[in-house]
């Protein structure tokens, strides 16, 4: 099985990575079942990369159905050390306009139906989520945006909280105002538990969030619909492809040492030598 340095997970409207060459399609089984789709591996300017469509090609999975544990565990078995999430989000702030891009540095997890840990079944770990994204990987993405360039009317915003809801329905107006009162910047349905699982897998994680709408709180903007959001996302798809390629180039050259790469050193309570069978194999994979 080919090893990859960088993993890219594409959200709505992003079902392939145009710059990926020498592509192989891998069907991977994990202790948590198969990932959302086949993982496409190959090289981007000489750097080994694995790409996965989060909702499956053709967009077959609602956010609650995405097999987050299988997706991240498969990336881990491929050797991924840096995981880039490409995601559509709604804006909860006036200054975050549709077509802008955001690099969130915090998450608020309001999901309810999703398995959010690799541990249990006799193995215990408590990873720190104080900094849920890797600041070094976020910096790489910021520089990649600069290298790729954005149209003058679009802006990149660094920092802010991403509130993750269960979906698949969009928010009520009351909920949208509640999220704003929390100080959240953007709203989405998919970055949790993805970020938690990446930390447990000792993979550096960061999200490039592409604003498509103002959710439903803004009286001067149309309320979000799938058609409206996807239309704006597709306008940004080409930029997302360029940014991903530039980020991979930087990661291939720099390979920053992230705190996420040793996240289990102070978090793992159960020692592998005291575990048995499949749970021991699972933990040893996460520690690799």
Backbone torsions as a table, in degrees:
resi	resn	phi	psi	omega
1	UNK	NA	130.1	-177.8
2	UNK	-65.6	145.7	175.1
3	UNK	-95.7	149.9	-179.7
4	UNK	-133.2	140.6	177.3
5	UNK	-83.3	-40.6	-173.6
6	UNK	-119.2	135.6	171.7
7	UNK	-111.5	141.7	176.9
8	UNK	-127.0	126.2	175.4
9	UNK	-110.5	117.9	-178.3
10	UNK	-94.7	133.7	-179.9
11	UNK	-91.1	-153.6	-177.0
12	UNK	-53.7	128.8	177.8
13	UNK	82.0	-4.4	-177.5
14	UNK	-122.2	88.3	-171.0
15	UNK	-110.0	4.5	179.1
16	UNK	-156.5	163.8	176.9
17	UNK	-118.4	108.0	-170.0
18	UNK	-62.3	-30.9	-174.7
19	UNK	-85.2	-1.7	-177.7
20	UNK	-74.8	126.7	-179.2
21	UNK	-118.5	163.3	-178.0
22	UNK	53.4	49.2	-169.4
23	UNK	-74.1	134.6	169.7
24	UNK	-121.8	139.7	178.8
25	UNK	-100.7	117.2	-175.9
26	UNK	-110.6	127.9	172.0
27	UNK	-100.7	111.0	-172.6
28	UNK	-112.5	134.9	172.2
29	UNK	-102.2	143.1	179.6
30	UNK	-129.5	170.0	175.0
31	UNK	-61.6	-11.3	-177.7
32	UNK	-113.3	19.9	180.0
33	UNK	90.9	-174.0	-178.8
34	UNK	-79.4	153.5	173.8
35	UNK	-66.3	-178.8	-177.9
36	UNK	-57.5	-31.7	-176.7
37	UNK	-163.9	179.6	171.0
38	UNK	-60.5	145.0	175.2
39	UNK	-93.3	129.5	-179.4
40	UNK	-94.6	116.6	178.9
41	UNK	-110.0	154.9	179.5
42	UNK	173.1	-152.7	-178.2
43	UNK	-130.7	141.8	172.6
44	UNK	-118.9	107.4	-177.3
45	UNK	52.3	42.0	175.7
46	UNK	87.5	-6.2	-179.0
47	UNK	-98.2	131.2	-179.1
48	UNK	-71.9	127.5	-173.4
49	UNK	-134.7	146.0	172.7
50	UNK	-120.9	128.8	-179.5
51	UNK	-118.0	138.7	178.4
52	UNK	-136.9	130.7	172.0
53	UNK	-80.4	114.9	-171.8
54	UNK	-58.9	-40.4	-178.3
55	UNK	-95.8	6.5	-175.3
56	UNK	81.7	149.3	176.8
57	UNK	-63.8	134.3	-173.2
58	UNK	88.5	-3.0	177.7
59	UNK	55.6	75.5	-174.4
60	UNK	-102.8	-11.6	-171.9
61	UNK	-117.9	129.0	170.0
62	UNK	-73.1	162.5	-175.7
63	UNK	-53.3	-37.3	-179.0
64	UNK	-70.3	-20.6	-178.6
65	UNK	-92.0	-10.1	179.9
66	UNK	-61.8	127.7	179.5
67	UNK	-81.8	76.5	-172.2
68	UNK	-57.8	-42.9	-178.9
69	UNK	-64.1	-43.8	178.8
70	UNK	-64.1	-40.0	-179.2
71	UNK	-61.1	-49.8	-176.1
72	UNK	-72.6	-39.2	179.8
73	UNK	-63.8	-39.1	177.1
74	UNK	-62.5	-41.5	177.0
75	UNK	-61.3	-39.7	178.9
76	UNK	-63.4	-43.5	-179.1
77	UNK	-65.3	-23.1	177.3
78	UNK	-83.9	-2.6	177.7
79	UNK	91.4	8.4	-176.0
80	UNK	-61.8	133.1	177.8
81	UNK	-112.9	-19.0	-179.9
82	UNK	-132.4	123.8	-176.9
83	UNK	-118.8	119.2	-179.1
84	UNK	-104.7	125.0	177.2
85	UNK	-101.1	127.0	173.6
86	UNK	-108.2	120.1	-169.4
87	UNK	-142.0	145.3	170.6
88	UNK	-87.2	139.4	179.7
89	UNK	-139.6	159.7	169.0
90	UNK	-97.4	150.3	179.8
91	UNK	-89.9	138.5	174.5
92	UNK	-112.0	10.9	179.2
93	UNK	-133.6	144.0	-178.3
94	UNK	-60.6	-35.8	-174.7
95	UNK	-80.6	-9.2	175.7
96	UNK	-96.7	97.6	-170.7
97	UNK	-93.3	153.7	172.8
98	UNK	-51.7	136.3	-175.4
99	UNK	84.4	-10.5	170.5
100	UNK	-68.8	163.1	176.3
101	UNK	-120.7	145.1	-176.0
102	UNK	-130.1	139.6	172.8
103	UNK	-111.0	85.5	-177.4
104	UNK	-65.4	148.5	177.4
105	UNK	-118.5	0.8	177.0
106	UNK	-140.7	158.3	177.4
107	UNK	-131.8	147.1	168.9
108	UNK	-119.6	115.5	-173.1
109	UNK	-96.1	108.4	176.8
110	UNK	-112.3	19.6	176.6
111	UNK	-74.8	158.0	-174.0
112	UNK	-132.0	-20.3	-168.6
113	UNK	-113.9	13.1	-167.8
114	UNK	-114.8	137.6	172.0
115	UNK	-71.3	125.4	-169.2
116	UNK	-119.6	15.2	179.2
117	UNK	-148.3	151.8	172.1
118	UNK	-86.0	-10.1	-172.5
119	UNK	-97.0	176.2	-167.8
120	UNK	111.8	-176.8	180.0
121	UNK	57.9	33.1	177.9
122	UNK	103.2	-10.6	178.8
123	UNK	-112.6	132.3	-174.6
124	UNK	-125.6	133.1	173.2
125	UNK	-151.0	148.3	178.3
126	UNK	-131.4	92.5	-178.7
127	UNK	-79.5	152.0	175.1
128	UNK	-77.6	132.8	174.5
129	UNK	-118.1	21.9	179.7
130	UNK	-58.6	-42.1	173.0
131	UNK	-115.3	90.9	-170.9
132	UNK	-73.7	-15.8	173.4
133	UNK	-116.8	155.9	-179.5
134	UNK	-81.8	119.2	-179.5
135	UNK	-63.5	-29.9	179.2
136	UNK	-70.1	-40.9	178.1
137	UNK	-69.4	-36.9	175.6
138	UNK	-61.0	-41.5	177.9
139	UNK	-62.9	-39.1	176.4
140	UNK	-60.9	-44.6	179.4
141	UNK	-63.6	-39.0	178.4
142	UNK	-62.2	-43.1	178.5
143	UNK	-69.4	-31.1	176.8
144	UNK	-67.1	-38.6	175.6
145	UNK	-60.9	-44.4	179.3
146	UNK	-62.5	-40.7	-179.1
147	UNK	-68.7	-39.3	-179.1
148	UNK	-75.1	-31.2	-179.2
149	UNK	80.9	143.4	176.0
150	UNK	-123.3	150.1	172.8
151	UNK	-56.2	153.1	-172.7
152	UNK	-57.4	-33.1	-175.8
153	UNK	-79.9	-7.6	179.1
154	UNK	-103.9	149.1	-177.2
155	UNK	-132.0	153.8	172.8
156	UNK	-104.6	133.5	178.7
157	UNK	-119.2	128.9	178.4
158	UNK	-101.2	132.9	178.5
159	UNK	91.3	167.7	-179.4
160	UNK	119.0	160.2	-177.6
161	UNK	-101.4	134.5	176.6
162	UNK	-101.2	117.1	175.2
163	UNK	-93.3	125.2	-176.3
164	UNK	-105.9	118.5	179.4
165	UNK	-104.4	165.5	-176.7
166	UNK	-70.3	-43.9	-174.5
167	UNK	68.7	-169.3	4.2
168	UNK	-80.0	-3.9	177.9
169	UNK	-72.1	149.5	170.5
170	UNK	-75.1	170.9	-174.7
171	UNK	-69.9	154.9	162.6
172	UNK	-76.0	163.5	179.2
173	UNK	-63.5	-38.2	178.7
174	UNK	-62.8	-41.8	178.2
175	UNK	-64.4	-42.5	-178.8
176	UNK	-59.6	-42.2	177.3
177	UNK	-68.7	-33.2	176.9
178	UNK	-63.8	-45.5	178.8
179	UNK	-60.7	-38.4	177.3
180	UNK	-64.4	-36.9	179.8
181	UNK	-67.6	-21.9	175.6
182	UNK	-74.4	-14.3	-174.5
183	UNK	89.6	11.4	178.9
184	UNK	-68.9	149.4	-177.8
185	UNK	-99.9	-41.4	-178.0
186	UNK	-137.4	161.8	-179.7
187	UNK	-129.9	136.9	177.7
188	UNK	-150.5	-174.6	-175.7
189	UNK	-127.0	5.1	-167.5
190	UNK	-132.3	-14.1	-173.8
191	UNK	-80.4	-6.7	170.6
192	UNK	-120.1	135.1	6.9
193	UNK	-89.8	18.0	-176.2
194	UNK	-52.9	-46.4	-178.2
195	UNK	-66.3	-38.9	178.5
196	UNK	-63.4	-43.5	-177.8
197	UNK	-68.8	-37.4	176.5
198	UNK	-60.9	-39.5	178.8
199	UNK	-66.0	-42.9	178.0
200	UNK	-64.0	-28.8	179.0
201	UNK	-87.3	3.9	179.0
202	UNK	60.7	40.5	177.1
203	UNK	-112.9	131.0	175.1
204	UNK	-67.6	133.3	-172.9
205	UNK	-130.1	139.2	171.6
206	UNK	-152.1	154.9	-174.7
207	UNK	-120.9	131.5	168.6
208	UNK	-101.1	105.6	-175.3
209	UNK	-98.6	126.1	-177.5
210	UNK	-106.9	117.7	-175.0
211	UNK	-74.1	128.7	-179.4
212	UNK	-114.5	-18.2	-170.6
213	UNK	-166.9	177.7	176.3
214	UNK	-105.5	30.4	-177.4
215	UNK	52.9	-125.0	178.9
216	UNK	-137.5	16.4	-177.5
217	UNK	-87.2	-22.7	-170.1
218	UNK	-88.2	114.5	-177.1
219	UNK	-69.8	-13.4	-178.7
220	UNK	-101.4	8.8	180.0
221	UNK	-131.7	151.3	178.9
222	UNK	-66.2	146.6	176.0
223	UNK	-67.7	145.9	-174.5
224	UNK	-63.8	138.0	168.4
225	UNK	-132.7	161.2	179.8
226	UNK	-60.5	-43.5	-179.1
227	UNK	-61.4	-44.4	-178.6
228	UNK	-64.3	-46.7	-178.0
229	UNK	-64.3	-45.1	-177.5
230	UNK	-66.6	-36.0	178.6
231	UNK	-61.2	-43.0	178.5
232	UNK	-70.9	-35.8	178.4
233	UNK	-63.1	-42.6	-179.0
234	UNK	-64.0	-27.9	174.9
235	UNK	-65.4	-28.3	-179.0
236	UNK	-95.5	-6.4	-172.2
237	UNK	-60.0	-42.3	179.0
238	UNK	-62.5	-39.6	177.6
239	UNK	-66.1	-39.1	178.4
240	UNK	-61.8	-38.7	178.0
241	UNK	-63.7	-44.2	179.7
242	UNK	-65.6	-41.8	-179.4
243	UNK	-65.6	-41.9	178.5
244	UNK	-59.7	-44.2	-179.5
245	UNK	-63.5	-44.5	179.2
246	UNK	-64.0	-37.8	178.9
247	UNK	-65.5	-42.3	178.3
248	UNK	-61.3	-42.1	178.2
249	UNK	-59.0	-45.3	-179.7
250	UNK	-65.3	-42.2	-179.3
251	UNK	-67.1	-37.8	177.5
252	UNK	-63.0	-34.5	-178.5
253	UNK	-82.1	-36.4	-169.7
254	UNK	-102.9	-36.5	-179.7
255	UNK	44.1	61.7	-176.1
256	UNK	-63.1	144.2	178.5
257	UNK	-85.6	104.3	-177.0
258	UNK	-90.0	146.6	173.0
259	UNK	-59.9	-26.7	179.2
260	UNK	-62.3	-27.2	-176.7
261	UNK	-67.5	-15.6	177.8
262	UNK	-125.3	30.1	-173.5
263	UNK	-61.5	-29.9	-176.7
264	UNK	-84.6	-8.8	-176.8
265	UNK	-58.8	-39.9	-179.7
266	UNK	-107.9	6.1	-173.9
267	UNK	-110.7	-26.3	-173.6
268	UNK	-78.9	118.2	178.9
269	UNK	-87.5	-45.8	-179.4
270	UNK	-82.0	130.2	179.4
271	UNK	-86.4	135.5	-175.0
272	UNK	-55.0	-35.4	-177.0
273	UNK	-67.0	-15.3	178.7
274	UNK	-96.4	-0.1	-179.5
275	UNK	-98.7	161.1	-177.4
276	UNK	-129.2	150.0	167.6
277	UNK	61.2	-139.8	-173.9
278	UNK	-60.1	-35.7	-179.0
279	UNK	-67.4	-34.8	176.5
280	UNK	-66.2	-42.4	178.2
281	UNK	-61.6	-40.0	179.8
282	UNK	-63.1	-47.3	-178.7
283	UNK	-65.5	-40.0	179.2
284	UNK	-64.0	-34.2	175.4
285	UNK	-64.9	-43.4	179.0
286	UNK	-64.5	-32.0	-179.3
287	UNK	-79.8	-16.8	-172.6
288	UNK	-61.1	NA	NA
